[in-house]
Amino acid sequence: MADGRHARAWAAISSRARDEDATPSLRHACLACMDASRASGVAVSVSGRTATLHEGLFMTDARIAEMEELQATLGEGPGIEALHGPWPVLAPDLAADSILARWPMLAPEATRRGFGAMFAFPIQAGAVRLGVLGIYRDVAGTLDDDSLADALVYADIALQLALGEGAAASDGNGDSGPEPPTGWNAGIHQATGMASVQLGVSMTDALARLRAEAFARDLLLAEVAAGIVSRRFAFPPDSEVGRLHPPRDNDPTGSAGCGDPREDERDP
């Protein structure tokens, strides 16, 4: 039965690839999963260099990319929890009281953006969790047994395709390599390291501070990170959340002035 489900999933992925005269890729898998689960969007992310950060490999559209980034900004949501547990994290009704209590920052933002349900499935090799397959629906409702089983299969296939595409890219082969990552995580990693030095704390604590700053300023985590990396503002050791200080001359930590971090690249 499981082999038959895998075969059907691969057939759907291969059909999409043939339509484009392309090699089956992670993008084709996400789109096929979207059809199979009657979803509004699908995302695949992998574990980042810090414990609670995940890096997007592919998102079916901009709305899904924004939700993936929002989970990274707030540090909560199905995708974050699925990184740390062996079981799927299912939220069939984002407006339910239990979900609002579980993710008090993410759930209201998700419903405001028009999402009714979110589901996250660990992507793992044995006991090692490598990433998450996220399924989004605009309408609240549970996944039926077939959709749930299909999602588990697509999570397994996503692992195979992600590893295969990464190998192809590293070998320098191909015109049909992996979809390019969104890139915003690279800036977050760099900003986390800079904040760690400025605050004198661990990388995990520095990431938590970046998230707190983003929440206090009503910004995305990537926007705060861009401001740190571009040295528009920094974290003096005695600073409070939301109260960044002007730059100090000859600051070896890379400190810079406070301001809107979104103004990180302007012509002089």
Rosetta silent file (secondary structure, phi, psi, omega in degrees, C-alpha in Angstrom):
SEQUENCE: MADGRHARAWAAISSRARDEDATPSLRHACLACMDASRASGVAVSVSGRTATLHEGLFMTDARIAEMEELQATLGEGPGIEALHGPWPVLAPDLAADSILARWPMLAPEATRRGFGAMFAFPIQAGAVRLGVLGIYRDVAGTLDDDSLADALVYADIALQLALGEGAAASDGNGDSGPEPPTGWNAGIHQATGMASVQLGVSMTDALARLRAEAFARDLLLAEVAAGIVSRRFAFPPDSEVGRLHPPRDNDPTGSAGCGDPREDERDP
SCORE:     score description
SCORE:     0.000 S_00000001
   1 L     0.000  -46.114  179.154    0.000    0.000    0.000 S_00000001
   2 H   -64.767  -39.515  178.778    2.775    2.394    0.943 S_00000001
   3 H   -63.227  -38.342  177.918    4.701    1.437   -2.207 S_00000001
   4 H   -64.427  -38.368  179.023    1.612    2.178   -4.279 S_00000001
   5 H   -67.984  -41.315  175.545    1.249    5.591   -2.668 S_00000001
   6 H   -60.745  -42.675 -178.473    4.907    6.366   -3.329 S_00000001
   7 H   -63.560  -40.221  178.721    4.478    5.270   -6.933 S_00000001
   8 H   -65.766  -39.995  179.590    1.451    7.537   -7.390 S_00000001
   9 H   -64.762  -45.454  179.047    3.310   10.479   -5.882 S_00000001
  10 H   -63.551  -35.363  178.402    6.332    9.935   -8.125 S_00000001
  11 H   -64.161  -41.142  178.892    4.026    9.621  -11.133 S_00000001
  12 H   -65.883  -40.514  178.926    2.433   12.999  -10.315 S_00000001
  13 H   -66.254  -45.339 -178.775    5.853   14.618   -9.881 S_00000001
  14 H   -64.535  -35.661  178.639    7.210   13.086  -13.086 S_00000001
  15 H   -62.371  -44.002  177.939    4.138   14.197  -15.016 S_00000001
  16 H   -63.431  -40.388 -179.986    4.722   17.808  -13.985 S_00000001
  17 H   -66.005  -40.939  179.580    8.387   17.553  -14.910 S_00000001
  18 H   -62.984  -36.438  178.785    7.591   16.063  -18.327 S_00000001
  19 H   -60.326  -26.117 -179.548    5.219   18.929  -19.049 S_00000001
  20 L  -104.615    3.793 -176.545    8.208   21.250  -18.690 S_00000001
  21 L    54.019   47.426 -175.327   10.683   18.881  -20.343 S_00000001
  22 L  -130.746  165.960  173.613   12.654   18.977  -17.085 S_00000001
  23 L   -77.585  138.869  177.477   14.141   16.656  -14.513 S_00000001
  24 L   -53.426  133.181 -175.157   11.863   16.056  -11.485 S_00000001
  25 L  -133.724  175.861  177.723   12.737   18.621   -8.837 S_00000001
  26 H   -60.755  -36.132  178.185   11.722   19.818   -5.410 S_00000001
  27 H   -61.484  -43.616  178.654    9.467   22.391   -7.050 S_00000001
  28 H   -63.647  -37.642  178.930    7.577   19.679   -8.919 S_00000001
  29 H   -65.207  -42.759 -179.964    7.192   17.719   -5.679 S_00000001
  30 H   -64.292  -40.658 -179.317    5.785   20.729   -3.834 S_00000001
  31 H   -69.043  -38.310  176.621    3.294   21.462   -6.601 S_00000001
  32 H   -66.871  -40.057  176.423    2.205   17.821   -6.763 S_00000001
  33 H   -62.581  -39.266  178.129    1.838   17.751   -2.972 S_00000001
  34 H   -59.087  -42.746  177.767   -0.246   20.911   -3.190 S_00000001
  35 H   -66.882  -46.488 -174.986   -2.639   19.167   -5.571 S_00000001
  36 H   -63.858  -34.943 -177.343   -2.765   15.939   -3.564 S_00000001
  37 L   -96.980    4.294 -178.751   -3.529   17.705   -0.274 S_00000001
  38 L    51.349   48.808 -175.327   -5.882   20.288   -1.823 S_00000001
  39 L   -97.380  162.577  173.802   -3.681   22.963   -0.296 S_00000001
  40 L   -86.692  -20.344  179.311   -3.344   26.666   -0.945 S_00000001
  41 E  -174.969  160.431 -177.917    0.430   26.417   -0.783 S_00000001
  42 E  -139.258  147.329  176.423    3.372   24.234    0.224 S_00000001
  43 E  -137.860  149.102  171.301    6.870   24.954    1.539 S_00000001
  44 E  -124.614  128.038  177.537    9.993   22.908    2.184 S_00000001
  45 E  -132.257  159.883  178.179   12.593   24.159    4.635 S_00000001
  46 E  -121.437  160.420 -179.020   15.690   22.669    6.229 S_00000001
  47 E   -62.711  136.533  178.141   17.182   23.076    9.678 S_00000001
  48 L   -87.663 -172.286 -177.346   19.298   26.202   10.055 S_00000001
  49 L   -80.361  -10.135  172.665   22.538   26.744   11.910 S_00000001
  50 L  -116.510  158.538 -166.597   20.692   27.720   15.077 S_00000001
  51 L   -62.741  -31.882 -173.395   18.227   25.471   16.856 S_00000001
  52 L  -113.095   22.595  179.794   15.039   27.401   16.143 S_00000001
  53 L  -120.251  135.462  175.668   15.728   28.718   12.654 S_00000001
  54 E  -124.250  149.386 -173.845   14.839   27.003    9.415 S_00000001
  55 E  -108.338  126.199 -178.728   15.915   27.916    5.909 S_00000001
  56 E   -71.754  129.270  173.303   13.444   27.928    3.043 S_00000001
  57 E   -96.608  -43.010  177.959   14.340   25.790    0.046 S_00000001
  58 E  -153.713  136.414  173.907   11.131   26.242   -1.918 S_00000001
  59 E  -129.835  138.881 -172.224    7.792   27.992   -1.383 S_00000001
  60 L   -70.225  -22.415  176.051    4.976   27.774   -3.914 S_00000001
  61 L  -162.013  179.688 -174.274    4.241   31.518   -3.840 S_00000001
  62 H   -67.086  -34.828  178.130    4.943   34.794   -2.065 S_00000001
  63 H   -60.541  -43.225 -178.887    2.168   34.333    0.527 S_00000001
  64 H   -68.731  -39.814  177.477    3.714   31.061    1.667 S_00000001
  65 H   -59.401  -40.550  179.579    7.201   32.584    1.706 S_00000001
  66 H   -64.611  -39.575  179.086    5.895   35.356    3.956 S_00000001
  67 H   -68.889  -36.962  176.509    4.383   32.837    6.381 S_00000001
  68 H   -63.038  -42.408  179.163    7.608   30.841    6.496 S_00000001
  69 H   -68.261  -34.825  179.145    9.528   34.012    7.284 S_00000001
  70 H   -64.913  -39.360  176.286    6.945   35.003    9.884 S_00000001
  71 H   -61.941  -41.249  177.999    7.450   31.718   11.720 S_00000001
  72 H   -65.037  -36.848 -179.819   11.199   32.371   11.720 S_00000001
  73 H   -66.916  -46.137 -174.438   10.611   35.913   12.993 S_00000001
  74 H   -85.897  -19.341 -179.566    8.294   34.924   15.837 S_00000001
  75 L    71.277   25.250  177.982    9.978   31.639   16.704 S_00000001
  76 L  -147.907  160.169  179.737    6.666   29.800   16.900 S_00000001
  77 L   130.113  171.872 -178.067    4.333   27.834   14.675 S_00000001
  78 H   -58.321  -42.345 -178.575    3.924   24.350   13.218 S_00000001
  79 H   -63.239  -39.038  178.783    7.171   24.507   11.250 S_00000001
  80 H   -66.273  -44.875 -178.622    9.200   25.479   14.316 S_00000001
  81 H   -67.833  -37.185 -178.712    7.671   22.711   16.439 S_00000001
  82 H   -66.568  -22.237  175.995    8.052   20.075   13.726 S_00000001
  83 L   -67.211  -21.227 -171.808   11.803   20.738   13.692 S_00000001
  84 L  -114.619    4.113  179.641   12.014   19.458   17.268 S_00000001
  85 L  -137.762  157.352 -176.332    9.638   16.506   17.317 S_00000001
  86 L   -82.774   -4.686 -173.547    9.226   13.272   15.359 S_00000001
  87 L  -111.607  155.042  173.009    5.515   13.770   14.690 S_00000001
  88 L   -60.618  149.558  176.206    3.536   16.005   12.349 S_00000001
  89 E  -112.168  115.410 -171.167    2.197   19.217   13.858 S_00000001
  90 E  -115.221  127.194  177.883   -1.399   19.763   12.743 S_00000001
  91 E  -128.538   84.003 -174.370   -3.403   22.970   13.144 S_00000001
  92 L   -72.829  -15.928  178.716   -6.707   22.428   11.329 S_00000001
  93 L  -143.769  100.639 -176.264   -8.270   25.650   12.649 S_00000001
  94 L   -69.397  -13.634  178.971   -5.956   28.588   13.253 S_00000001
  95 L   -93.666   -2.016 -179.632   -8.800   30.559   14.857 S_00000001
  96 L   -67.629  147.170 -178.602   -9.451   27.911   17.533 S_00000001
  97 H   -58.154  -39.814 -177.707   -8.815   28.972   21.133 S_00000001
  98 H   -64.806  -35.779  179.505   -6.340   26.129   21.672 S_00000001
  99 H   -74.603  -39.461  177.677   -4.255   27.238   18.657 S_00000001
 100 H   -62.648  -35.847  177.545   -4.390   30.910   19.676 S_00000001
 101 H   -72.874  -33.330 -178.124   -3.113   29.901   23.125 S_00000001
 102 H   -73.559  -41.762 -179.567   -0.400   27.694   21.615 S_00000001
 103 L  -129.515   75.302 -171.439    0.885   30.305   19.125 S_00000001
 104 L   -66.235  -21.308  177.967   -0.403   33.641   20.431 S_00000001
 105 L   -95.441  -42.638 -174.728    1.642   35.724   17.984 S_00000001
 106 H   -73.580  -45.866 -172.223    1.608   33.583   14.848 S_00000001
 107 H   -57.907  -46.623  178.039   -2.005   32.372   14.773 S_00000001
 108 H   -62.741  -36.795  178.533   -3.642   35.839   14.625 S_00000001
 109 H   -66.731  -37.956  179.507   -1.180   36.936   11.928 S_00000001
 110 H   -66.004  -44.227  179.814   -1.894   33.803    9.893 S_00000001
 111 H   -67.777  -35.050  178.472   -5.662   34.285   10.045 S_00000001
 112 H   -63.810  -29.868  178.747   -5.258   37.967    9.196 S_00000001
 113 L   -87.088    4.180  174.045   -3.415   36.883    6.055 S_00000001
 114 L    94.480   11.853  178.546   -6.279   34.605    5.076 S_00000001
 115 L   -93.493  139.922  179.208   -5.003   31.202    6.224 S_00000001
 116 L  -107.254  -24.726 -176.177   -7.359   28.791    7.961 S_00000001
 117 E  -151.657  149.192  176.425   -5.109   25.773    8.600 S_00000001
 118 E  -139.547  141.929  179.691   -1.430   24.838    8.704 S_00000001
 119 E  -137.581  137.879 -178.503    0.243   21.436    8.832 S_00000001
 120 E  -130.314  133.276 -176.521    3.944   20.632    9.235 S_00000001
 121 E  -123.256  122.522  179.522    5.639   17.280    8.603 S_00000001
 122 E   -60.108  138.413  170.257    9.200   16.508    9.714 S_00000001
 123 E  -102.422  114.517 -171.838   11.630   15.644    6.941 S_00000001
 124 E  -143.525  152.688  174.111   13.997   13.169    8.513 S_00000001
 125 E  -113.956  105.379 -172.538   16.546   10.490    7.795 S_00000001
 126 L    65.184 -125.479  179.839   16.160    7.883   10.513 S_00000001
 127 L   -91.929   -1.422 -175.973   16.119    9.749   13.819 S_00000001
 128 E   -92.254  118.782  178.359   17.780   12.857   12.354 S_00000001
 129 E   -87.973  121.779 -174.380   15.355   15.680   11.565 S_00000001
 130 E  -106.162  -20.070 -177.757   16.600   17.647    8.590 S_00000001
 131 E   179.891 -161.658 -173.795   13.710   19.921    7.761 S_00000001
 132 E  -145.007  138.674  167.207    9.962   20.410    7.403 S_00000001
 133 E  -100.976  118.926 -179.000    7.293   20.089    4.744 S_00000001
 134 E  -107.200  133.706  178.773    4.652   22.752    5.403 S_00000001
 135 E  -119.841  129.597 -176.844    1.114   22.612    3.993 S_00000001
 136 E  -119.209  138.911  173.876   -1.140   25.673    4.090 S_00000001
 137 E  -129.146  143.365  176.822   -4.879   25.924    3.498 S_00000001
 138 L   -75.477  -28.798 -176.798   -7.042   29.016    3.270 S_00000001
 139 L  -105.924  134.252  178.006  -10.052   27.146    4.676 S_00000001
 140 L   -63.709  148.939  179.036  -10.027   25.521    8.113 S_00000001
 141 L   153.764  152.185 -178.472  -10.411   21.765    8.195 S_00000001
 142 L   -78.586  160.331  168.853   -8.568   18.558    8.976 S_00000001
 143 L   -81.657  129.193  176.410   -6.514   16.507    6.550 S_00000001
 144 L   -72.350  173.845 -173.830   -8.358   13.293    5.741 S_00000001
 145 H   -59.442  -40.709 -179.711   -6.533    9.979    6.060 S_00000001
 146 H   -65.665  -43.679 -179.683   -5.497    9.896    2.405 S_00000001
 147 H   -64.791  -38.914  178.716   -4.175   13.456    2.455 S_00000001
 148 H   -63.894  -45.744  178.904   -2.286   12.783    5.673 S_00000001
 149 H   -64.798  -39.414  178.111   -0.686    9.641    4.236 S_00000001
 150 H   -62.583  -41.690 -178.833    0.163   11.472    1.007 S_00000001
 151 H   -61.681  -39.823  177.921    1.826   14.301    2.945 S_00000001
 152 H   -63.715  -38.134  177.365    4.070   11.824    4.763 S_00000001
 153 H   -65.947  -44.304 -179.491    5.087   10.328    1.430 S_00000001
 154 H   -66.239  -31.250  175.313    5.830   13.749   -0.065 S_00000001
 155 H   -63.552  -39.587  178.191    7.950   14.628    2.979 S_00000001
 156 H   -67.237  -42.665  179.453   10.039   11.526    2.276 S_00000001
 157 H   -66.971  -36.832  178.398   10.311   12.366   -1.429 S_00000001
 158 H   -59.080  -38.848  177.226   11.227   15.977   -0.609 S_00000001
 159 H   -61.197  -47.512 -178.742   14.229   14.688    1.332 S_00000001
 160 H   -61.243  -45.177 -177.312   15.390   12.591   -1.623 S_00000001
 161 H   -69.809  -40.120  179.721   14.978   15.429   -4.103 S_00000001
 162 H   -63.392  -42.747  178.808   16.573   18.063   -1.855 S_00000001
 163 H   -67.706  -40.170  179.640   19.616   15.875   -1.263 S_00000001
 164 H   -65.788  -41.250  179.642   19.835   14.968   -4.941 S_00000001
 165 H   -68.703  -37.468  177.695   19.585   18.576   -6.090 S_00000001
 166 H   -63.545  -39.437  178.638   22.177   19.662   -3.562 S_00000001
 167 H   -66.063  -41.457  179.728   24.573   17.010   -4.839 S_00000001
 168 H   -62.897  -39.727 -179.897   23.971   18.062   -8.434 S_00000001
 169 H   -65.984  -41.720 -177.822   24.645   21.682   -7.557 S_00000001
 170 H   -69.516  -26.015  177.669   27.855   20.839   -5.714 S_00000001
 171 L   -82.299   -6.816 -179.221   29.042   18.776   -8.698 S_00000001
 172 L    76.238   19.067 -179.338   28.450   21.716  -10.992 S_00000001
 173 L   -93.923  132.903  157.312   25.975   19.764  -13.124 S_00000001
 174 L    98.814  138.485  178.424   23.179   21.165  -14.617 S_00000001
 175 L   -80.359  -16.595 -178.602   20.894   23.204  -16.197 S_00000001
 176 L  -118.081   49.489  178.598   18.070   21.794  -14.099 S_00000001
 177 L   -73.559 -170.197 -174.938   19.582   22.210  -10.638 S_00000001
 178 L   -69.860  158.622  172.322   17.701   23.116   -7.479 S_00000001
 179 L   -63.801  139.290 -178.844   15.507   26.121   -7.058 S_00000001
 180 L   -67.066  139.612  175.216   17.606   28.922   -5.567 S_00000001
 181 L   -61.702  160.414 -178.497   17.086   29.528   -1.843 S_00000001
 182 L   -68.208  -28.610  173.655   15.362   32.740   -0.886 S_00000001
 183 L    93.153  -16.084 -175.002   18.592   34.071    0.638 S_00000001
 184 H   -70.208  -23.571 -178.949   17.143   35.903    3.612 S_00000001
 185 H   -69.003  -29.762  179.524   18.522   33.358    6.086 S_00000001
 186 H   -59.547  -43.267  177.706   22.128   34.181    5.185 S_00000001
 187 H   -65.857  -36.906  178.661   21.606   37.717    6.478 S_00000001
 188 H   -65.024  -42.931  178.023   19.900   36.429    9.620 S_00000001
 189 H   -60.898  -44.115  179.981   22.830   34.124   10.370 S_00000001
 190 H   -64.760  -43.118  179.685   25.297   36.973    9.887 S_00000001
 191 H   -65.273  -37.137  178.369   23.248   39.356   12.027 S_00000001
 192 H   -61.890  -42.467  177.791   22.921   36.725   14.766 S_00000001
 193 H   -63.929  -41.233  178.925   26.702   36.401   14.911 S_00000001
 194 H   -65.369  -43.275  179.595   27.159   40.172   15.054 S_00000001
 195 H   -65.832  -34.303  178.140   24.527   40.536   17.775 S_00000001
 196 H   -60.781  -41.890  178.500   26.154   37.706   19.735 S_00000001
 197 H   -69.108  -45.494 -176.246   29.435   39.657   19.814 S_00000001
 198 H   -63.516  -38.534 -176.785   27.762   42.990   20.582 S_00000001
 199 H   -92.162  -16.571 -177.429   25.677   41.588   23.443 S_00000001
 200 L    70.112   38.026 -177.939   28.213   39.060   24.700 S_00000001
 201 L  -127.605  175.726  179.114   25.688   36.215   24.600 S_00000001
 202 L   -71.261  165.453  177.852   25.264   32.865   22.859 S_00000001
 203 H   -61.552  -38.879  179.900   24.013   32.565   19.286 S_00000001
 204 H   -63.455  -44.154  179.190   20.701   31.179   20.557 S_00000001
 205 H   -68.176  -35.073  178.783   20.206   34.135   22.907 S_00000001
 206 H   -65.534  -40.259  177.538   21.252   36.561   20.176 S_00000001
 207 H   -64.597  -39.568  177.205   18.627   35.123   17.819 S_00000001
 208 H   -61.814  -37.847  178.987   16.009   35.457   20.553 S_00000001
 209 H   -68.236  -39.875  176.160   16.978   39.118   20.945 S_00000001
 210 H   -60.107  -42.430  178.868   16.686   39.707   17.197 S_00000001
 211 H   -64.121  -42.068  179.158   13.202   38.204   17.281 S_00000001
 212 H   -62.722  -40.132  179.643   12.213   40.371   20.237 S_00000001
 213 H   -65.619  -41.395  178.447   13.470   43.453   18.434 S_00000001
 214 H   -62.170  -42.794 -179.607   11.532   42.521   15.297 S_00000001
 215 H   -66.001  -42.523 -178.402    8.342   42.044   17.306 S_00000001
 216 H   -64.457  -32.040 -176.935    8.806   45.311   19.207 S_00000001
 217 H   -97.847    0.503 -178.320    9.327   47.244   15.962 S_00000001
 218 L    58.250   46.341  178.902    6.631   45.388   13.968 S_00000001
 219 L  -122.668  163.584  169.940    9.237   44.239   11.451 S_00000001
 220 L   -78.522  153.846  179.404   10.196   40.921    9.941 S_00000001
 221 H   -56.624  -39.945 -179.451   13.270   39.197   11.322 S_00000001
 222 H   -63.339  -32.543  179.789   15.004   39.620    7.952 S_00000001
 223 H   -70.282  -42.333  175.907   14.448   43.397    8.088 S_00000001
 224 H   -63.600  -42.809  179.934   16.048   43.709   11.516 S_00000001
 225 H   -60.435  -40.590  179.840   18.901   41.471   10.355 S_00000001
 226 H   -62.167  -38.294  177.870   19.469   43.678    7.306 S_00000001
 227 H   -65.553  -36.392  178.528   19.783   46.731    9.551 S_00000001
 228 H   -70.303  -47.327 -176.428   22.380   44.998   11.718 S_00000001
 229 H   -63.847  -37.280 -179.991   24.413   43.669    8.790 S_00000001
 230 L   -81.406   -0.219  176.768   24.413   47.064    7.055 S_00000001
 231 L    63.628   34.206  173.232   25.520   48.635   10.386 S_00000001
 232 L   -81.601  -26.384  173.356   22.610   51.036   10.574 S_00000001
 233 L  -157.127  167.616 -173.589   22.073   50.023   14.176 S_00000001
 234 L  -151.193 -177.883 -177.303   23.463   47.623   16.766 S_00000001
 235 L  -117.782   90.108  169.981   23.034   46.164   20.240 S_00000001
 236 L   -59.361  148.774 -174.359   25.186   47.789   22.934 S_00000001
 237 L   -55.863  -28.443 -175.429   25.470   45.351   25.866 S_00000001
 238 L   -98.649   11.745 -175.127   23.252   47.480   28.133 S_00000001
 239 L   -76.821  153.182  174.731   20.501   48.125   25.572 S_00000001
 240 E  -103.594  160.174  178.276   16.868   47.237   26.132 S_00000001
 241 L   -59.187  130.348  179.054   14.519   45.780   23.545 S_00000001
 242 L    82.134    1.882 -178.763   13.302   48.554   21.274 S_00000001
 243 E  -129.112   74.671  178.596   15.893   51.027   22.572 S_00000001
 244 L   -85.070  152.098 -173.009   18.903   50.876   20.283 S_00000001
 245 L  -107.798  159.450  176.595   21.639   53.473   20.619 S_00000001
 246 L   -63.765  163.330 -179.054   23.555   55.630   18.122 S_00000001
 247 L   -69.045  155.254  173.159   26.918   54.332   16.893 S_00000001
 248 L  -109.482  142.966 -178.772   30.106   54.860   18.788 S_00000001
 249 L   -62.239  140.692  175.277   33.270   55.912   17.019 S_00000001
 250 L    56.962   35.914  178.911   35.787   53.142   16.307 S_00000001
 251 L   -77.654  115.696 -176.261   33.455   50.447   17.639 S_00000001
 252 L   -72.987  -11.721 -177.168   35.161   47.126   16.826 S_00000001
 253 L   -85.769   -5.099 -178.240   31.916   45.140   17.091 S_00000001
 254 L    89.615   17.924 -179.965   30.392   46.720   14.006 S_00000001
 255 L   -64.358  150.243  177.870   27.921   48.891   15.910 S_00000001
 256 L  -147.368 -179.539 -174.568   26.075   51.536   13.975 S_00000001
 257 L   -72.000  155.520  175.297   23.349   54.071   14.414 S_00000001
 258 L   -80.925  158.106 -177.550   19.774   53.256   15.170 S_00000001
 259 L   165.462 -171.399  178.545   17.157   53.920   12.557 S_00000001
 260 L   -75.477  116.541 -176.698   14.772   52.089   10.315 S_00000001
 261 L   -65.231  -15.032  178.521   16.579   48.847    9.391 S_00000001
 262 L   -74.941  -11.533  179.370   14.727   48.773    6.098 S_00000001
 263 L   -94.679   47.501 -171.132   16.777   51.777    4.997 S_00000001
 264 L   -87.236  -16.297 -179.537   19.874   49.637    4.716 S_00000001
 265 L  -138.793   93.571  177.372   20.842   50.363    1.119 S_00000001
 266 L  -126.817  143.179  178.372   20.359   53.898   -0.117 S_00000001
 267 L   -65.391  142.022  178.449   22.432   55.836   -2.544 S_00000001
 268 L   -66.685    0.000    0.000   24.445   58.621   -0.885 S_00000001
